[in-house]
Amino acid sequence: MQTLKAVWDFFQNQILGMKWLNNAVGSGLSALGLDITNRWVGSVHFFIYDVIKIIILLSSLIFMISYIQSYFPPERSKKILGRYHGIGANTIAALLGTVTPFCSCSSIPLFIGFTSAGLPLGVTFSFLISSPMVDLGSLVLLMSIFGAKVAIAYVVLGLIIAVAGGTFIQKLHMEKHVEQFILTAGSVDIESPDLTRKDRLVYAKEQMVETFKKVLPYVLIGVGIGAIIHNWIPEAWVASALGSHNPFGVILATLIGVPMYADIFGTIPIAEALLAKGAQLGVILAFMMAVTTLSLPSMIMLRKAIKPKLLAVFIAICAIGIIIVGYLFNILQSLIV
């Protein structure tokens, strides 16, 4: 048992967390005659380490997930979802969301396609909620910072929000609040050609490059914000606003996250810095969920497809679910960290 724990700790700290890289960057800066205890140098240290770490993880994860995704083109996903009904369909839709696009804006075109194809509205919303919130990349990246228990709990609770939210929307029978051009668009049901292993590898490589280009600016911005929080924001400020003494910290973090736009990769360094400063776990995860699921740009895009009342219901369901999950994590923090 001790051997397994040692192997797991090595995997989490050195492979996912890349502590060796942190030490190497620190040693390199020290070799240049820089004092790593200095705030400016500390910010540079944090920035270099986190950018390199996230780029390595990002490239690997996108490649692997894109390879898996090659087995689930939109046409096949529609057929899979069409075989199920009720909460089972919502669950499958939420699970499919974990192997599809990495941010809410890129999930919306698939949501529109599924809705146009005649899939139940609640099922398509389960997909739309889970796709940016709980993709497989989030599981690995969260493990690199918070550990396996937190990462698994995050993904499970995110899937519950997706399934419950989609089921609730289905019960409301809000199909009339979908824009008419979506309902009348129809879909062309074309069989995707069988891909060889080489084709899938090429596809995964192309997706990795394309997605990397899209998310890199947000990673750099996120790491920059994280470096500022990590080295310049006093712990007392963070603890006061987002710590256990503020009962509204989860709500505040959710509201702050909504106007922002990033994906899970851009929020990770901010979360890492907040955790180091004493912010509560539930507050951090609520912020991450709000940014990835309810960003303002994606809501503007979604408004093109659905009417204000349905959009308001979607936002309310997601926000309430995120806040509940945030407070739940705060209560369980001592048990799962």
N, C-alpha and C positions, 0 to 999 in steps of 0.2 A: 504493500500500500504506500509506504514511504517512497519507494522507487517511482511509482506512478505519479505521485504528487510532485516529486522532483522533476520528472519529465514534463509534466503539465506546466509547472512554474517556469521552466526553461522556455517552453514553447510560447507561453503568454508574455513573458518578460523580454526574451531575446529575439524571438521570431516575429511575434505580432507587435510587441511594444518597442522592439529594437533599442533596448537600453545600451547595447554596445555602440550603436550609432550616436546616441546622446553623449556617451563618454568620449567617443572619437572626435566629435565636433568640439567638445570642451577642451580636449587635449590639443587639438589643432589651433584653437584660438589662444590657448595658453602659450603654445610654442611660438606664436607671433608676438608674444610679449604683452598680451591683453589680459586684463584682470576680469575674469568671468563673474566676479561678485559685483562688478559695476553694473548699474541698471542698463546702460546703453549696450554694453557687451552682452549682458544677459538676454536682452531683447533679440540681439543678432543671433545668439546661441539658440534660443527658442525657435526663431524663424527658420534658420538653416536646418536644424534637426527635424522640425515638424514638416517642412516642405519636402525634404528628401524622403522622410518616412512615409508621408501620405502619397507621394508620387509612386513609390515602390509598391505600396499596398494597392493604390488606385489602379495602376496599370495591370497588376496581376489579377485583381478582382474583376475588372471590366472584361478582361480577356476570358476568364473562366465563365463568368455569368453570360457573356455574349455567346460563348460556345453552347451553353445549355439552352439559351434563348433561341438558337438556331433550330431547335426541335419544336419550338412553339411559335410559328409564324401566326399572324392574325387569323388566317383562314382556319388553321388547325385549332387555335384557341376558341374560335366561335363554335366549332363542332364539339369540342370538349365541353364547353359551357352549356351547349344546347341539350346535352344528354341528361342533365341534372335539373332538379326542381326544388323549390322551397329553400330551406336553410342550407341544404347540401350544395345547391348551386352557388349560394353566396360564399360558402366556405371554399369551394373550388376556385371561384373568381378571386377571392382574397389571396389564395395560395399562388395562383397564376401571376398575381401582381408582384410577387416576390422575385420573379425571373424576367420582369419586363422593365421599361425605362426607369432611369435613376432619379428623375425629378418630376414634379407635378405637371409642368408645362408640356413635357414630352409624353405624358400619360394621357392627356386630354384628347389628342387625335385618335388614339386607340379607343377611348371611351366613346367618342362620337361614332366611330366605326361599328363598335359593338351595339350601340343603341340603334343605329340605322339598320343593322342586320335583324332587328326585332327581338333581341335578347331582353328579358325583363329588366326594367329600370333599376330595381334594387340590386340586381346582380351586377350590372355595370358600375353602380356606385360603390359596391364592395371592392371591385377591382380598382376604381379610381382612388379610393382611400388608401388601400394597402400598397399600391405600386410605388409611390414616393416615400411612404413612411417606413416600410419594413422590407425593403429589398435585401437580398442575401448579403450585399456589401455592407449594409448597416450592422448585420450580425457580427461579421469579422472585425470591422472597425471598432465597434463598441467593446468587443472582447479585448482589443488591444489596450484600451484605457480603463474600462470599468470591471473587466473580468467576465467570465462565462455566465455566472448567475444573473448579473444585471442585463447582459446582452440577450440572453434567452428570454428573460422576463419581459424585456422591452418588445421583442418580436412577437411573443405570445399575446401580450396585451394589445399591441398594435393590430394584430389579426382579429382580436375580439372586437375592437372598435370598428374595424372594416366590416365584419360579418353583422354585428348588431346594427350599425348605421345603415347598411344596405337593406337589411331586413325591415327596419323601421320605415325607411323610405318606400319600400314595396307595399307595406301595410297602408300607407297614406294614399296610394293610388294617384300619384301626381304626374302621370304621363302627359296630361294636358298642359303641363308647365314646361315641357320640352319644346324648343323652337320647331316650327312646322317643317322647315327645310331639312331638319334632321330626321323627322319621322317619315318623310316622303322620299328621302334620298335612295333608300334601298341599298342593296349591296351586290357586288358581283362575287359569287362564290367560286373562286378559282382554286384548284388544287395546287399547292406549292410543289415544285419539282423536288424529287428526292436529291438530297445533297450528299456528296461524298465526304469522307473525313477531311480531305484536303480543302474542299469547298467551305466546310464549316470552320476550319482553321483560318482560312483567308477572310471569311466573314467576321470571325471573332477579332482578328487583327484590325480590320477596317473599322469595326465598331469601337475598338479600344482607342484608336487614333482619333476618330471623330468625337467620341464622348470626352476623351481627355482634353481636346482642344476647347470644348464647350465649358467644362467644369474647372479648368485650371485657373481662370481669373478669380472664381469664387473661392478656390482653395487658397490662393495668395492673399485675398482680402481677409478670409477667415483666419488664416495664420497670423496675419498682421494685427488683427483685432485681438487675437489670443495673446500675442506677444506683449501688446500694450496692457491687457488685463493682468498678465502674469507678472510683469515687472514694474508697472507704474500705478496700478489701482490698489490702494491700501486694502488689506484684508478686512479691516473693520467696516469699510464701505460696502463691500460685497456681502459680508456676513449680515450687516444691518438690513440691506435691501432684499437679499435672497437667501438668508440663513434661517435658522429655526425660529428666530425671534419675530419674524414677519409672517403672520398667518396668511397673508395675501400674496406671498412670493410666487406661488404657482400661477395665480391669475395674472400677476404682473408680467411674468416671463412669457406667458402665452400671448398677451397683448403686444409685447415688444416684438415677439417673433413673427406675428402676422404680416406687418408691412415689409418685412425683409424678403429677399429672394436668394435662396441657395439650395443645395442638396445636402445629403448626409455628409458628403466629403468636406463641404465648406463649414459645416457646423461643428465638426469633431474638434478642431483646435480651440474653438471658443469654449466648448464644453470642458475640454481638458484644463484650460486656464481657470474657468469658474470653479471647477472641482478643487483645484489646488488652493483657491482662495477661500474655501469654506462654504460655497453655495450648497444648498441641499440637493440631493440626487434627483428628487422629483421635480424640482424647479428646473434643473438643467435639462432633463429629458422632456419636460413639457415645452421648453423653449425649442428644442430640436424638432419635436413633432409639429409644433406650430409653424416653424420656418419651412419645413419640407412639405407640409400638407396644405397649409392655408396662406401661402404667400400671395401678396397682392397681385403680381403679374399673372399668376395662374388663375386667380379668381376673375380677373378681367377677361382672360381667354375663355373660361368656363361660361361666363355670362353670354358669350356669343352663341352658346349651344342651348342654354336653359334660361327660363324666365326668372325674374327677381325672387319670387316666392320660393321656388325650389332651391335657388342658390342660397337664400337665407336659411332654409331648413338644413341644407348640407353644411353650411358654416356652423350653425348652432349645434348640430349633432357632433361634428368633429371637435369643436371647441369644448363642449361639455365633456366629451369622452377624454380629451387630452387633459383637462383639468382634474377629472376624477383619477386618471392614471397617475398624474403628478402627485396628488395628495397620497395616493396609495403607496407610491414609491417612497415618499417621505416617511410614512408610517413603518414601512418594511426595511428602511435603509440599514438599520443596525443588523438585520438578519441576513441580507443578501450581499453586503459589501465585504 
